C-alpha cells in the first residue's frame, strides 16, 4: 500500500490523522519520488525567531561565530560547501555590520553543533539577506557531514568621517579608507593630489608636511568606492571639511575600479620647512661636500631610498 496526496496541518500526533489517499488514480509514483524529511533532535527547543533570521554563535565576540539561520521556529546550521566571503558578507549586512571585508570560515570553526537547515548558498555579496541568495535544494543536506558547518567573522560598524590608512605594513603609507554611514569605503584617485593627502595625514595623526598622494598603486580591497571628486586646499582639519562627492549606500563608483586613492605620510614630528620642492641638501657629513642626501617635498625634508642609487 502507498500513501498519496498527503495533507497534514502540522498539529497531528500521527501520520494517520492526516488526510491522504491510498489509491494510485492512474498515477505512477516510483522510488525516486519517495518523500523524505530532515528532523531536529529531540532536544531542539522552540525559538521565537522569524524564518530567515541569522545569528552568529560560539565566537569570542558578537561579530563572529558559526552561522545559524532560523527555520520554522528553530535555529539550525548552514552547510559550508561552496561557502565564501560573498556569503559571509551578506550575513554581516543582515546583522547590521560591515557588509564588506568579512572572513568566511569552515569545518565548524567555533565548535557549536546544531542540525543543518540549509545546504549551499550562492550569494553574489550584494543581497540584503541570506535567503535572497540562490541556494540548493534541501536534498543536498544528505551529503553534508556534521562537521561541515559554515562560520563568519564580521567587521563592526565605524564612526562616520573617521579615516584610516590600509593595505601595507607601514602605518604611514597605504590606501585611504573613510567611514560613511557606518561602513568603510574607498576614495577614487581622480584629481587626487598632495593637498588631499596632507589633510588625510593630518587627520590620521601624522604631519601634514611632506605628505604625498599615491595613485592606484596600493593593493585594493573589497570595499566599494563611494567618495570621489575630493578637492582640498590642504589646510582643512578633516576630509569632510573639503568639497567631496558621495555616492548613496549600496552603490560604487564603477569607473574608478581598482584606482583607490592612497597617501604617503611623514611622522608626526616632521616640521615645516621653508624650502622649495626639489631642493636638495647634504646632512651630517664631516664636511659640507658630503652627507646624507635630503630632498624637499611639500615643505618637509626627506631622505632618498638607495635602491638603484649610483654615481
N, C-alpha and C positions, 0 to 999 in steps of 0.2 A: 504493500500500500504506500502511496505517496501523498504528500500534503501539497496542495496548490492554493494559490490566491490567499495566502495567509495575511490576516489583518488584525493586529493587536493594538490596543491603546497604550500599552506600557505599564498599566496598573495590575494586570493579571498576575496571579501567582503560579500559573501553569500554562503551558502552550495550548493545552486542550481547552482552555477557557476562551481562547481567541477564535475568531471566525476564520473558517477555511473550508476548502472542498477536498474531496478525495478522488475525484474523477478527472480523467485526462481531458475530456471535452475536445478530443481530436487533436490535442497539442502534444508535442514531444518535448520532454524535459530530460536531457541526458545528464551524466555525472558532471560534465563541465559546467552545468547550471545549478549545482548544489549550493544552497545558501550556507554562509559561514558567519561567524561572529568573532569579535575581539572583546574579551571580558576583562574587567579590572579585578584585582584581588579582593578577597572578602573583607580586607581591612580598609579598602578605599572609602573615604568619607565624602559626604555631600559638601559642596562648596558653593557659596552664593556668588559665583562668577558668571560672566556672560561669555557665550561661545565666541572664541577668537581672542579673548584677553590673553596677554602674555605676562610672564614674570621670570625673574632670574633668581635661582635659589642655590645655596651651597657656597657662595663666594664670600670672601672676607669683607667686601663692601656691597652696597646695594646696586652697584653698577656692573657686577659680574656674577656669573653663575651658570648652571645648566638652564637651558631654555625649557620652560613649561608653557603649555597653551591650554586654555580652558575648552573642554568639550563635554557638553551635556552635564554641566554642574560638577565636573571633577577636573583636576589638574593632571596632565599627562606629558610625557616626553616627546621629543621630535627626533626622528632617526637622523644620524649625521652623514649618511651617504649623500654626496653632492653638496653638502653644507659648505658655505663660503662667506666671505666678508659682505657680499651683496645681501645675503640673507640676514647676517647679524646686524648690518646697518639698518635694515627695516625694523628689526626687533628694537633696536635702540631708539629709532624715530618713534615707534609706537609707545615706548615708555617715556617719551618726552626728553630724551637725552640727545647727545650729538648724533646726527644721522650719518656721520662720516667718520672714518678713522677707527672703526671698531676692529676687534680681533675675533675671529671665529675659532672655536675650539671643538675638539672631537673626543671620542672614546671616554665619555663620562669623566671629563677632567675634574669635575667638582664632587665626584663620588656621591651622587644622590640618585637612588634608584626609584623609578616610577614607571608604570606601564606606558607603552607607546600609544599615542593617539593620532599621530600624523607621520607619514613617510617623507618622501622627497619634496622639498620646495625648490622652485626655480626662479628666485627673485632677481630682478634687474637692479635693485637697490633704491629705486625711486618710489616704490609702493608705500602707501600710508600705513598699512597693517600687513601682518604675515599672511592672513587669509586672502589678501588681494593678490598674492603671488600665485603663479601657476604651480600646481602640485600634482603628485602622483595619486593614483587611486589607493584606497586602503589595502588592497591586495598586496602591495609592496611590503607592508609591515611583516608579512610572513617570513621574509628573508632578512629582516633586520635583527641583528644579535642584541642581547640585553645590555651589552656594554657600549653599543654604538649610539650614544646619547649626545646630542648637539649642545654646545655651550657658546657663550658670548661674553665679551668684555667691552663695555661702552665707555665713552669719554663723557664726563659730566658737562653740564652747561657752563658757559663762561659769562663774564661781565661785559656788557656792551661797551664798545670803544677801546677795550684793552687790546694791546698789540703784543706779539711775540715773534721771535726770530727762530726759524726751524730749518731742518734739512742738512745741517752739518754738525760736526762735533765741536765747533767753535761757537761760543755764545755771542761773539761779535759779528759773525758772518752767517748769512742764511736767507731763506725765503721769508717774506713778510706775510704774516697772518694777522687778521684783525677780527674781533668778535662783533658780529652783527646779529641782533635778535637771538642772542644766546648760543650762536653757532659760529665756529671758526670758519672763515672764508679767506681766500687769497685775493691779491691785488694785481690787476693787469699792468704790465710794464709799458704800455703805450704812453708816451710822453713822460715816463718816469725819469726823474733826474736827481742830481745831488741835493737840491733843496728839499725834495721829498724825503730823501734818505736821511738828511740832517734832522728832520722832525721825528722820524721813526727812532733814530738812535737816541735822541734826547728823551723821548717818551719812555724808551725802554731802560733808561738809566745810564746810558753811555754819553760820551761827549758828542755834541753836535758838530764840533770842529773836526775836519778831516773825513767826514762821512762821505761815502761814495755809493752811487746807485749801481746795482747789478741787474743784468737783463737776461732773464730766461736761462740762466746757467746753473741755478740751484735745482737740485732734484725735486721734481714735482711730487705732489701728494694727491689724495683722493678728494680733497676739499674743493668745492666749487669756487670759481672766480666771480665775485659779485661786486667788487669795488673797482672802479675804473675812472679815468679822467681826473686823476689827482693833480692838483695844481697849487702846491705850497710855495711860499716865499722863502721858507727856511727859518723864519722867526716864530712860527706857531709852536705852542706847547704840546699839542696833540694832533694826530692825523685828522680827526674830525673837526678841528678848527680850520682846516683847509677846505677849499672848494673840492668836492668829490661827487661822483655819481654812484648810486647804489641800485642794484637790481633787486626786485622783490624776492622774498623767500621762495625756495623751490626752483629758482632759475639760475642760469650760469651764463657768463659772457663767452659764448662758444667761439667767437672769432679770436679769443685770446688763449685758446687751449695750449697748454704746455709753455706759456710765456708768463710765468709768475714774476712779479717784481721782487727784487732782493736788495739787501744792503750790506755794506762793509763798514762797520763802526770802529772807532778808536776807543781806547779805555776811558773810564770816567774821569781820570786825572789829566787827560790831554787838554792843554791850554791853548787859548787863542794866540796866534802869531800874525804880525803884520807883514806877512810875506806874500809873494805873488805866485800863483800856480806855475809850477815848472822850475822855480828857483831851486838851486842845489847848494849844499854846503858839506864840508868835511868836519867831523866832530871827534873829539877825544884822541886825536893823534899826537905824536911827540912834537910835530911841527905843524905849521899852517898848511903845508903841502900834502898832508896825509891824514887819514882818518876814516871813520865810518861815513858812508855816503847817505845823506838825507835829502829828501825832496819835499817841496812844499805842495800840499794838496788841500785846497779848501781851508786855508788859514790854519794849517797844522803841519808840523814837520813829521815825516815818517821815513822809515828805512826802506831799502830796496832788497828784495829777495835775490840771493846769489845764484839761483838756478840759471844756467846759461851765461853767467857773468864772465866776461873776459876782457882782454886788452883791446 
